[in-house]
Amino acid sequence: MEKERTFVMIKPDAVQRGLVGEIISRFEKKGIKIVAMKMLKVDRELAEKHYAVHKGKPFFEPTVKYITSSPVIAMVLEGYNVIEMVRSMVGKTNPQEAAAGTIRGDYGQHIGRNIIHASDGKETAEYEINLWFKQEEICDYKRIDEVWLTE
Ligand code: CMP
């Protein structure tokens, strides 16, 4: 298993609905380490860069409008195989298709309000972490439970 970092954004709907603690708690309980976290109001420039691969698609404009509408929580999470692990905890993009027990499956109803974003691969994770965080905002530290999380 390889130690990785991934980028997660708790979207405006989840912040407005008071789901921040619940969502972060799921990652903490899984043993995933938070190495960076901040609340910010996303501007159009950041939103367009974040969703650059979707430019031109019909949902691009509504999605940019959605994530710039109200503050978000941005995080960098670290752990073994964390990119895939977080994606499976988040569930399918469309909350209608996301399994119960996943964050989108449990808290979302509509693809246009899908609660959370998580990087979908290694390259994306690197791009998104560098886009959202400065190197000095990411904390390198050991959690006391780390020895109990892997064999
Ligand atoms: P996210 O995982 O952040 O990546 C792209 C986002 O675009 C997605 O979650 C949704 O918030 C939004 N979106 C809206 N409609 C669609 C769609 N039809 N397909 C994919 N993403 C969509």
Backbone and ligand atoms as CSV (ligand in chain L), in Angstrom:
chain,resi,resn,atom,element,x,y,z
A,1,MET,N,N,0.841,-1.209,0.000
A,1,MET,CA,C,0.000,0.000,0.000
A,1,MET,C,C,0.871,1.252,0.000
A,2,GLU,N,N,0.392,2.219,-0.731
A,2,GLU,CA,C,1.173,3.455,-0.864
A,2,GLU,C,C,0.512,4.601,-0.097
A,3,LYS,N,N,1.336,5.378,0.602
A,3,LYS,CA,C,0.800,6.533,1.308
A,3,LYS,C,C,0.489,7.616,0.277
A,4,GLU,N,N,-0.706,8.150,0.344
A,4,GLU,CA,C,-1.139,9.151,-0.645
A,4,GLU,C,C,-1.787,10.337,0.059
A,5,ARG,N,N,-1.992,11.395,-0.730
A,5,ARG,CA,C,-2.795,12.527,-0.267
A,5,ARG,C,C,-3.893,12.781,-1.285
A,6,THR,N,N,-5.043,13.217,-0.774
A,6,THR,CA,C,-6.152,13.544,-1.671
A,6,THR,C,C,-6.781,14.868,-1.252
A,7,PHE,N,N,-7.482,15.478,-2.204
A,7,PHE,CA,C,-8.161,16.744,-1.934
A,7,PHE,C,C,-9.661,16.491,-1.781
A,8,VAL,N,N,-10.238,17.101,-0.734
A,8,VAL,CA,C,-11.682,16.988,-0.497
A,8,VAL,C,C,-12.262,18.384,-0.281
A,9,MET,N,N,-13.393,18.639,-0.891
A,9,MET,CA,C,-14.104,19.898,-0.654
A,9,MET,C,C,-15.513,19.572,-0.156
A,10,ILE,N,N,-15.862,20.095,1.012
A,10,ILE,CA,C,-17.239,19.985,1.501
A,10,ILE,C,C,-17.971,21.179,0.895
A,11,LYS,N,N,-18.967,20.904,0.067
A,11,LYS,CA,C,-19.581,21.928,-0.783
A,11,LYS,C,C,-20.583,22.812,-0.012
A,12,PRO,N,N,-20.976,23.942,-0.633
A,12,PRO,CA,C,-21.841,24.911,0.056
A,12,PRO,C,C,-23.120,24.331,0.658
A,13,ASP,N,N,-23.749,23.389,-0.016
A,13,ASP,CA,C,-25.006,22.829,0.507
A,13,ASP,C,C,-24.773,22.106,1.835
A,14,ALA,N,N,-23.643,21.391,1.931
A,14,ALA,CA,C,-23.332,20.652,3.161
A,14,ALA,C,C,-22.994,21.615,4.293
A,15,VAL,N,N,-22.293,22.704,3.972
A,15,VAL,CA,C,-21.981,23.706,4.999
A,15,VAL,C,C,-23.285,24.339,5.482
A,16,GLN,N,N,-24.140,24.736,4.535
A,16,GLN,CA,C,-25.415,25.385,4.892
A,16,GLN,C,C,-26.338,24.464,5.683
A,17,ARG,N,N,-26.250,23.162,5.396
A,17,ARG,CA,C,-27.145,22.213,6.067
A,17,ARG,C,C,-26.566,21.656,7.375
A,18,GLY,N,N,-25.412,22.182,7.767
A,18,GLY,CA,C,-24.831,21.768,9.051
A,18,GLY,C,C,-24.272,20.358,9.053
A,19,LEU,N,N,-23.719,19.932,7.911
A,19,LEU,CA,C,-23.210,18.560,7.810
A,19,LEU,C,C,-21.689,18.456,7.917
A,20,VAL,N,N,-21.035,19.596,8.153
A,20,VAL,CA,C,-19.563,19.604,8.151
A,20,VAL,C,C,-18.984,18.631,9.188
A,21,GLY,N,N,-19.454,18.756,10.427
A,21,GLY,CA,C,-18.929,17.903,11.499
A,21,GLY,C,C,-19.149,16.432,11.216
A,22,GLU,N,N,-20.335,16.109,10.753
A,22,GLU,CA,C,-20.698,14.719,10.438
A,22,GLU,C,C,-19.763,14.137,9.368
A,23,ILE,N,N,-19.494,14.929,8.353
A,23,ILE,CA,C,-18.658,14.445,7.239
A,23,ILE,C,C,-17.203,14.277,7.690
A,24,ILE,N,N,-16.679,15.291,8.373
A,24,ILE,CA,C,-15.285,15.210,8.821
A,24,ILE,C,C,-15.125,14.045,9.803
A,25,SER,N,N,-16.134,13.858,10.647
A,25,SER,CA,C,-16.113,12.787,11.622
A,25,SER,C,C,-15.977,11.404,10.961
A,26,ARG,N,N,-16.625,11.236,9.820
A,26,ARG,CA,C,-16.521,9.936,9.124
A,26,ARG,C,C,-15.074,9.650,8.727
A,27,PHE,N,N,-14.394,10.689,8.211
A,27,PHE,CA,C,-12.997,10.489,7.799
A,27,PHE,C,C,-12.116,10.222,9.021
A,28,GLU,N,N,-12.362,10.974,10.103
A,28,GLU,CA,C,-11.561,10.778,11.319
A,28,GLU,C,C,-11.743,9.367,11.874
A,29,LYS,N,N,-12.993,8.923,11.930
A,29,LYS,CA,C,-13.264,7.602,12.501
A,29,LYS,C,C,-12.666,6.477,11.660
A,30,LYS,N,N,-12.539,6.716,10.374
A,30,LYS,CA,C,-11.933,5.717,9.486
A,30,LYS,C,C,-10.423,5.629,9.718
A,31,GLY,N,N,-9.870,6.653,10.403
A,31,GLY,CA,C,-8.422,6.670,10.651
A,31,GLY,C,C,-7.661,7.471,9.617
A,32,ILE,N,N,-8.401,8.239,8.824
A,32,ILE,CA,C,-7.757,9.066,7.793
A,32,ILE,C,C,-7.275,10.361,8.444
A,33,LYS,N,N,-6.056,10.744,8.107
A,33,LYS,CA,C,-5.440,11.918,8.739
A,33,LYS,C,C,-5.733,13.191,7.942
A,34,ILE,N,N,-6.182,14.229,8.665
A,34,ILE,CA,C,-6.369,15.546,8.051
A,34,ILE,C,C,-5.025,16.260,8.137
A,35,VAL,N,N,-4.465,16.657,6.988
A,35,VAL,CA,C,-3.170,17.348,7.029
A,35,VAL,C,C,-3.295,18.828,6.633
A,36,ALA,N,N,-4.476,19.230,6.141
A,36,ALA,CA,C,-4.735,20.654,5.860
A,36,ALA,C,C,-6.237,20.861,5.822
A,37,MET,N,N,-6.676,22.058,6.286
A,37,MET,CA,C,-8.116,22.333,6.260
A,37,MET,C,C,-8.365,23.837,6.380
A,38,LYS,N,N,-9.298,24.342,5.581
A,38,LYS,CA,C,-9.672,25.762,5.694
A,38,LYS,C,C,-11.081,25.976,5.133
A,39,MET,N,N,-11.725,27.074,5.634
A,39,MET,CA,C,-13.000,27.485,5.061
A,39,MET,C,C,-12.740,28.676,4.164
A,40,LEU,N,N,-13.358,28.687,2.988
A,40,LEU,CA,C,-13.191,29.838,2.104
A,40,LEU,C,C,-14.392,30.005,1.195
A,41,LYS,N,N,-14.575,31.222,0.733
A,41,LYS,CA,C,-15.582,31.514,-0.280
A,41,LYS,C,C,-14.834,31.428,-1.611
A,42,VAL,N,N,-15.229,30.486,-2.445
A,42,VAL,CA,C,-14.516,30.225,-3.697
A,42,VAL,C,C,-14.845,31.313,-4.724
A,43,ASP,N,N,-13.820,31.873,-5.374
A,43,ASP,CA,C,-14.109,32.846,-6.441
A,43,ASP,C,C,-14.196,32.123,-7.787
A,44,ARG,N,N,-14.655,32.864,-8.788
A,44,ARG,CA,C,-14.900,32.258,-10.081
A,44,ARG,C,C,-13.624,31.671,-10.694
A,45,GLU,N,N,-12.525,32.369,-10.486
A,45,GLU,CA,C,-11.253,31.919,-11.068
A,45,GLU,C,C,-10.853,30.541,-10.525
A,46,LEU,N,N,-10.941,30.397,-9.203
A,46,LEU,CA,C,-10.601,29.100,-8.582
A,46,LEU,C,C,-11.586,28.015,-9.034
A,47,ALA,N,N,-12.863,28.362,-9.062
A,47,ALA,CA,C,-13.886,27.382,-9.471
A,47,ALA,C,C,-13.632,26.911,-10.910
A,48,GLU,N,N,-13.297,27.835,-11.786
A,48,GLU,CA,C,-13.062,27.468,-13.195
A,48,GLU,C,C,-11.825,26.596,-13.334
A,49,LYS,N,N,-10.793,26.902,-12.539
A,49,LYS,CA,C,-9.578,26.074,-12.596
A,49,LYS,C,C,-9.863,24.689,-12.027
A,50,HIS,N,N,-10.626,24.652,-10.941
A,50,HIS,CA,C,-10.937,23.371,-10.308
A,50,HIS,C,C,-11.735,22.468,-11.262
A,51,TYR,N,N,-12.693,23.064,-11.969
A,51,TYR,CA,C,-13.532,22.274,-12.881
A,51,TYR,C,C,-13.122,22.434,-14.352
A,52,ALA,N,N,-11.841,22.771,-14.585
A,52,ALA,CA,C,-11.347,23.025,-15.960
A,52,ALA,C,C,-11.672,21.873,-16.922
A,53,VAL,N,N,-11.573,20.627,-16.453
A,53,VAL,CA,C,-11.828,19.480,-17.348
A,53,VAL,C,C,-13.288,19.417,-17.803
A,54,HIS,N,N,-14.168,20.103,-17.098
A,54,HIS,CA,C,-15.599,20.062,-17.444
A,54,HIS,C,C,-16.035,21.276,-18.264
A,55,LYS,N,N,-15.082,22.170,-18.592
A,55,LYS,CA,C,-15.441,23.382,-19.335
A,55,LYS,C,C,-16.115,22.991,-20.653
A,56,GLY,N,N,-17.221,23.622,-20.959
A,56,GLY,CA,C,-17.944,23.320,-22.201
A,56,GLY,C,C,-19.086,22.340,-21.995
A,57,LYS,N,N,-19.066,21.612,-20.875
A,57,LYS,CA,C,-20.166,20.670,-20.615
A,57,LYS,C,C,-21.376,21.440,-20.083
A,58,PRO,N,N,-22.578,20.917,-20.299
A,58,PRO,CA,C,-23.791,21.652,-19.892
A,58,PRO,C,C,-23.850,21.968,-18.401
A,59,PHE,N,N,-23.237,21.115,-17.568
A,59,PHE,CA,C,-23.325,21.361,-16.126
A,59,PHE,C,C,-22.212,22.270,-15.598
A,60,PHE,N,N,-21.302,22.716,-16.491
A,60,PHE,CA,C,-20.166,23.522,-16.032
A,60,PHE,C,C,-20.616,24.809,-15.332
A,61,GLU,N,N,-21.415,25.619,-16.013
A,61,GLU,CA,C,-21.852,26.911,-15.435
A,61,GLU,C,C,-22.630,26.738,-14.127
A,62,PRO,N,N,-23.659,25.870,-14.118
A,62,PRO,CA,C,-24.387,25.679,-12.862
A,62,PRO,C,C,-23.483,25.193,-11.720
A,63,THR,N,N,-22.490,24.370,-12.063
A,63,THR,CA,C,-21.604,23.839,-11.017
A,63,THR,C,C,-20.689,24.928,-10.472
A,64,VAL,N,N,-20.190,25.801,-11.355
A,64,VAL,CA,C,-19.364,26.928,-10.915
A,64,VAL,C,C,-20.205,27.845,-10.020
A,65,LYS,N,N,-21.440,28.088,-10.445
A,65,LYS,CA,C,-22.337,28.938,-9.658
A,65,LYS,C,C,-22.592,28.329,-8.271
A,66,TYR,N,N,-22.806,27.029,-8.265
A,66,TYR,CA,C,-23.065,26.291,-7.019
A,66,TYR,C,C,-21.895,26.418,-6.048
A,67,ILE,N,N,-20.673,26.131,-6.504
A,67,ILE,CA,C,-19.576,26.112,-5.511
A,67,ILE,C,C,-19.053,27.511,-5.154
A,68,THR,N,N,-19.500,28.540,-5.914
A,68,THR,CA,C,-19.111,29.910,-5.543
A,68,THR,C,C,-20.227,30.611,-4.738
A,69,SER,N,N,-21.311,29.886,-4.473
A,69,SER,CA,C,-22.496,30.531,-3.896
A,69,SER,C,C,-22.409,30.800,-2.395
A,70,SER,N,N,-21.533,30.091,-1.699
A,70,SER,CA,C,-21.474,30.153,-0.238
A,70,SER,C,C,-20.196,29.407,0.181
A,71,PRO,N,N,-19.680,29.637,1.400
A,71,PRO,CA,C,-18.381,29.032,1.756
A,71,PRO,C,C,-18.327,27.505,1.667
A,72,VAL,N,N,-17.118,27.028,1.438
A,72,VAL,CA,C,-16.840,25.587,1.394
A,72,VAL,C,C,-15.739,25.284,2.411
A,73,ILE,N,N,-15.572,24.013,2.724
A,73,ILE,CA,C,-14.430,23.564,3.523
A,73,ILE,C,C,-13.518,22.769,2.590
A,74,ALA,N,N,-12.261,23.187,2.515
A,74,ALA,CA,C,-11.279,22.478,1.683
A,74,ALA,C,C,-10.330,21.730,2.599
A,75,MET,N,N,-9.992,20.500,2.200
A,75,MET,CA,C,-9.128,19.674,3.062
A,75,MET,C,C,-8.147,18.867,2.229
A,76,VAL,N,N,-7.019,18.563,2.852
A,76,VAL,CA,C,-6.126,17.554,2.291
A,76,VAL,C,C,-6.113,16.397,3.295
A,77,LEU,N,N,-6.384,15.200,2.792
A,77,LEU,CA,C,-6.412,14.008,3.648
A,77,LEU,C,C,-5.263,13.084,3.248
A,78,GLU,N,N,-4.718,12.391,4.240
A,78,GLU,CA,C,-3.556,11.529,3.981
A,78,GLU,C,C,-3.789,10.137,4.539
A,79,GLY,N,N,-3.291,9.165,3.829
A,79,GLY,CA,C,-3.375,7.786,4.315
A,79,GLY,C,C,-2.983,6.816,3.219
A,80,TYR,N,N,-2.907,5.532,3.577
A,80,TYR,CA,C,-2.598,4.511,2.580
A,80,TYR,C,C,-3.796,4.333,1.662
A,81,ASN,N,N,-3.536,4.407,0.373
A,81,ASN,CA,C,-4.603,4.199,-0.622
A,81,ASN,C,C,-5.770,5.167,-0.410
A,82,VAL,N,N,-5.474,6.363,0.108
A,82,VAL,CA,C,-6.536,7.271,0.562
A,82,VAL,C,C,-7.410,7.810,-0.581
A,83,ILE,N,N,-6.854,7.897,-1.797
A,83,ILE,CA,C,-7.638,8.456,-2.913
A,83,ILE,C,C,-8.858,7.559,-3.174
A,84,GLU,N,N,-8.594,6.265,-3.324
A,84,GLU,CA,C,-9.682,5.317,-3.596
A,84,GLU,C,C,-10.593,5.137,-2.363
A,85,MET,N,N,-9.962,5.099,-1.201
A,85,MET,CA,C,-10.742,4.901,0.029
A,85,MET,C,C,-11.762,6.038,0.215
A,86,VAL,N,N,-11.306,7.276,0.014
A,86,VAL,CA,C,-12.200,8.428,0.173
A,86,VAL,C,C,-13.276,8.414,-0.916
A,87,ARG,N,N,-12.907,8.076,-2.145
A,87,ARG,CA,C,-13.908,8.004,-3.227
A,87,ARG,C,C,-15.005,7.007,-2.872
A,88,SER,N,N,-14.617,5.888,-2.274
A,88,SER,CA,C,-15.660,4.902,-1.949
A,88,SER,C,C,-16.513,5.373,-0.771
A,89,MET,N,N,-15.937,6.135,0.142
A,89,MET,CA,C,-16.736,6.686,1.249
A,89,MET,C,C,-17.684,7.779,0.748
A,90,VAL,N,N,-17.270,8.501,-0.296
A,90,VAL,CA,C,-18.061,9.608,-0.857
A,90,VAL,C,C,-19.230,9.064,-1.687
A,91,GLY,N,N,-18.997,8.013,-2.446
A,91,GLY,CA,C,-20.049,7.409,-3.274
A,91,GLY,C,C,-20.134,8.007,-4.662
A,92,LYS,N,N,-21.031,7.460,-5.458
A,92,LYS,CA,C,-21.175,7.892,-6.858
A,92,LYS,C,C,-21.546,9.370,-6.953
A,93,THR,N,N,-21.144,10.002,-8.072
A,93,THR,CA,C,-21.370,11.441,-8.286
A,93,THR,C,C,-22.828,11.819,-8.085
A,94,ASN,N,N,-23.726,11.001,-8.622
A,94,ASN,CA,C,-25.158,11.279,-8.500
A,94,ASN,C,C,-25.697,10.665,-7.200
A,95,PRO,N,N,-26.104,11.489,-6.245
A,95,PRO,CA,C,-26.600,10.957,-4.963
A,95,PRO,C,C,-27.754,9.961,-5.118
A,96,GLN,N,N,-28.505,10.059,-6.230
A,96,GLN,CA,C,-29.605,9.107,-6.479
A,96,GLN,C,C,-29.060,7.701,-6.716
A,97,GLU,N,N,-27.810,7.631,-7.224
A,97,GLU,CA,C,-27.200,6.328,-7.525
A,97,GLU,C,C,-26.212,5.884,-6.452
A,98,ALA,N,N,-25.864,6.817,-5.551
A,98,ALA,CA,C,-24.863,6.502,-4.529
A,98,ALA,C,C,-25.451,5.555,-3.485
A,99,ALA,N,N,-24.662,4.566,-3.100
A,99,ALA,CA,C,-25.147,3.556,-2.145
A,99,ALA,C,C,-25.387,4.165,-0.769
A,100,ALA,N,N,-26.367,3.628,-0.071
A,100,ALA,CA,C,-26.585,3.999,1.335
A,100,ALA,C,C,-25.312,3.653,2.095
A,101,GLY,N,N,-24.966,4.504,3.038
A,101,GLY,CA,C,-23.716,4.289,3.773
A,101,GLY,C,C,-22.599,5.170,3.251
A,102,THR,N,N,-22.764,5.668,2.020
A,102,THR,CA,C,-21.792,6.633,1.491
A,102,THR,C,C,-22.291,8.044,1.849
A,103,ILE,N,N,-21.386,9.009,1.776
A,103,ILE,CA,C,-21.764,10.380,2.164
A,103,ILE,C,C,-22.852,10.917,1.226
A,104,ARG,N,N,-22.650,10.754,-0.079
A,104,ARG,CA,C,-23.685,11.253,-1.007
A,104,ARG,C,C,-24.962,10.434,-0.915
A,105,GLY,N,N,-24.816,9.139,-0.711
A,105,GLY,CA,C,-25.984,8.254,-0.597
A,105,GLY,C,C,-26.812,8.571,0.640
A,106,ASP,N,N,-26.151,8.989,1.694
A,106,ASP,CA,C,-26.865,9.245,2.953
A,106,ASP,C,C,-27.429,10.665,3.052
A,107,TYR,N,N,-26.752,11.626,2.424
A,107,TYR,CA,C,-27.150,13.024,2.659
A,107,TYR,C,C,-27.622,13.781,1.420
A,108,GLY,N,N,-27.440,13.236,0.232
A,108,GLY,CA,C,-27.768,13.982,-0.982
A,108,GLY,C,C,-28.983,13.443,-1.703
A,109,GLN,N,N,-29.549,14.298,-2.565
A,109,GLN,CA,C,-30.724,13.886,-3.351
A,109,GLN,C,C,-30.539,14.150,-4.832
A,110,HIS,N,N,-29.686,15.135,-5.186
A,110,HIS,CA,C,-29.638,15.610,-6.565
A,110,HIS,C,C,-28.202,15.793,-7.030
A,111,ILE,N,N,-27.939,15.476,-8.303
A,111,ILE,CA,C,-26.571,15.574,-8.826
A,111,ILE,C,C,-26.025,17.013,-8.773
A,112,GLY,N,N,-26.920,17.973,-8.822
A,112,GLY,CA,C,-26.505,19.375,-8.754
A,112,GLY,C,C,-26.247,19.871,-7.341
A,113,ARG,N,N,-26.499,19.017,-6.348
A,113,ARG,CA,C,-26.244,19.359,-4.939
A,113,ARG,C,C,-25.701,18.108,-4.278
A,114,ASN,N,N,-24.476,17.756,-4.670
A,114,ASN,CA,C,-23.976,16.432,-4.251
A,114,ASN,C,C,-22.983,16.470,-3.081
A,115,ILE,N,N,-23.076,17.537,-2.250
A,115,ILE,CA,C,-22.486,17.544,-0.904
A,115,ILE,C,C,-20.973,17.726,-0.819
A,116,ILE,N,N,-20.261,16.981,-1.664
A,116,ILE,CA,C,-18.810,16.849,-1.443
A,116,ILE,C,C,-18.095,16.549,-2.763
A,117,HIS,N,N,-16.841,16.950,-2.824
A,117,HIS,CA,C,-15.984,16.603,-3.959
A,117,HIS,C,C,-14.757,15.888,-3.417
A,118,ALA,N,N,-14.278,14.868,-4.125
A,118,ALA,CA,C,-13.005,14.216,-3.769
A,118,ALA,C,C,-12.240,13.906,-5.041
A,119,SER,N,N,-10.933,14.066,-5.005
A,119,SER,CA,C,-10.094,13.817,-6.188
A,119,SER,C,C,-10.320,12.399,-6.715
A,120,ASP,N,N,-10.330,12.276,-8.062
A,120,ASP,CA,C,-10.634,10.958,-8.641
A,120,ASP,C,C,-9.411,10.140,-9.056
A,121,GLY,N,N,-8.202,10.647,-8.812
A,121,GLY,CA,C,-7.004,9.877,-9.163
A,121,GLY,C,C,-5.762,10.615,-8.707
A,122,LYS,N,N,-4.595,9.968,-8.921
A,122,LYS,CA,C,-3.340,10.556,-8.421
A,122,LYS,C,C,-3.021,11.913,-9.044
A,123,GLU,N,N,-3.160,11.989,-10.362
A,123,GLU,CA,C,-2.826,13.252,-11.049
A,123,GLU,C,C,-3.770,14.365,-10.634
A,124,THR,N,N,-5.058,14.041,-10.564
A,124,THR,CA,C,-6.061,15.028,-10.152
A,124,THR,C,C,-5.788,15.493,-8.725
A,125,ALA,N,N,-5.450,14.561,-7.860
A,125,ALA,CA,C,-5.176,14.908,-6.454
A,125,ALA,C,C,-4.023,15.903,-6.386
A,126,GLU,N,N,-2.974,15.642,-7.140
A,126,GLU,CA,C,-1.815,16.542,-7.115
A,126,GLU,C,C,-2.200,17.930,-7.639
A,127,TYR,N,N,-2.934,17.941,-8.739
A,127,TYR,CA,C,-3.373,19.217,-9.330
A,127,TYR,C,C,-4.247,19.994,-8.349
A,128,GLU,N,N,-5.208,19.315,-7.745
A,128,GLU,CA,C,-6.167,19.992,-6.861
A,128,GLU,C,C,-5.517,20.462,-5.550
A,129,ILE,N,N,-4.639,19.635,-4.986
A,129,ILE,CA,C,-3.958,20.044,-3.737
A,129,ILE,C,C,-3.141,21.306,-4.004
A,130,ASN,N,N,-2.403,21.321,-5.113
A,130,ASN,CA,C,-1.575,22.503,-5.437
A,130,ASN,C,C,-2.408,23.721,-5.808
A,131,LEU,N,N,-3.596,23.473,-6.349
A,131,LEU,CA,C,-4.470,24.591,-6.715
A,131,LEU,C,C,-5.069,25.244,-5.458
A,132,TRP,N,N,-5.423,24.453,-4.486
A,132,TRP,CA,C,-6.165,24.953,-3.323
A,132,TRP,C,C,-5.288,25.309,-2.132
A,133,PHE,N,N,-4.108,24.704,-2.045
A,133,PHE,CA,C,-3.265,24.921,-0.866
A,133,PHE,C,C,-1.838,25.299,-1.230
A,134,LYS,N,N,-1.261,26.175,-0.378
A,134,LYS,CA,C,0.170,26.449,-0.462
A,134,LYS,C,C,0.868,25.341,0.313
A,135,GLN,N,N,2.090,25.039,-0.060
A,135,GLN,CA,C,2.840,23.979,0.610
A,135,GLN,C,C,2.878,24.170,2.133
A,136,GLU,N,N,3.049,25.436,2.560
A,136,GLU,CA,C,3.183,25.700,4.011
A,136,GLU,C,C,1.853,25.554,4.777
A,137,GLU,N,N,0.755,25.397,4.060
A,137,GLU,CA,C,-0.539,25.178,4.729
A,137,GLU,C,C,-0.773,23.692,5.025
A,138,ILE,N,N,0.106,22.838,4.513
A,138,ILE,CA,C,-0.057,21.391,4.714
A,138,ILE,C,C,0.866,20.943,5.857
A,139,CYS,N,N,0.284,20.271,6.847
A,139,CYS,CA,C,1.033,19.915,8.063
A,139,CYS,C,C,1.513,18.468,8.013
A,140,ASP,N,N,2.792,18.314,8.211
A,140,ASP,CA,C,3.399,16.988,8.287
A,140,ASP,C,C,3.488,16.611,9.765
A,141,TYR,N,N,2.730,15.613,10.199
A,141,TYR,CA,C,2.796,15.223,11.606
A,141,TYR,C,C,2.344,13.778,11.756
A,142,LYS,N,N,2.615,13.216,12.913
A,142,LYS,CA,C,2.210,11.829,13.192
A,142,LYS,C,C,1.009,11.824,14.117
A,143,ARG,N,N,0.025,10.998,13.829
A,143,ARG,CA,C,-1.094,10.819,14.757
A,143,ARG,C,C,-0.773,9.642,15.667
A,144,ILE,N,N,-1.202,9.712,16.926
A,144,ILE,CA,C,-0.798,8.667,17.877
A,144,ILE,C,C,-1.403,7.302,17.564
A,145,ASP,N,N,-2.493,7.268,16.757
A,145,ASP,CA,C,-3.121,5.970,16.469
A,145,ASP,C,C,-2.555,5.306,15.204
A,146,GLU,N,N,-1.583,5.942,14.572
A,146,GLU,CA,C,-1.115,5.416,13.286
A,146,GLU,C,C,-0.615,3.974,13.362
A,147,VAL,N,N,0.055,3.638,14.478
A,147,VAL,CA,C,0.600,2.271,14.602
A,147,VAL,C,C,-0.495,1.214,14.687
A,148,TRP,N,N,-1.731,1.649,15.009
A,148,TRP,CA,C,-2.834,0.697,15.160
A,148,TRP,C,C,-3.696,0.590,13.915
A,149,LEU,N,N,-3.355,1.351,12.887
A,149,LEU,CA,C,-4.203,1.382,11.695
A,149,LEU,C,C,-3.765,0.411,10.604
A,150,THR,N,N,-2.481,0.043,10.638
A,150,THR,CA,C,-2.001,-0.918,9.637
A,150,THR,C,C,-1.179,-1.984,10.349
A,151,GLU,N,N,-1.003,-3.085,9.668
A,151,GLU,CA,C,-0.239,-4.174,10.274
A,151,GLU,C,C,1.250,-3.926,10.129
L,1,CMP,P1,P,-17.774,16.652,-8.506
L,1,CMP,O1,O,-17.344,15.321,-7.997
L,1,CMP,O2,O,-17.347,17.847,-7.727
L,1,CMP,O3,O,-17.282,16.806,-10.028
L,1,CMP,C1,C,-17.992,17.519,-11.006
L,1,CMP,C2,C,-19.238,18.129,-10.470
L,1,CMP,O4,O,-20.130,18.660,-11.416
L,1,CMP,C3,C,-20.011,17.068,-9.755
L,1,CMP,O5,O,-19.369,16.668,-8.574
L,1,CMP,C4,C,-21.358,17.756,-9.577
L,1,CMP,O6,O,-21.336,18.677,-8.494
L,1,CMP,C5,C,-21.465,18.584,-10.862
L,1,CMP,N1,N,-22.392,17.983,-11.848
L,1,CMP,C6,C,-23.615,18.489,-12.123
L,1,CMP,N2,N,-24.210,17.750,-13.083
L,1,CMP,C7,C,-23.320,16.773,-13.429
L,1,CMP,C8,C,-23.369,15.693,-14.362
L,1,CMP,N3,N,-24.413,15.479,-15.150
L,1,CMP,N4,N,-22.287,14.864,-14.432
L,1,CMP,C9,C,-21.211,15.068,-13.641
L,1,CMP,N5,N,-21.119,16.082,-12.744
L,1,CMP,C10,C,-22.171,16.929,-12.632
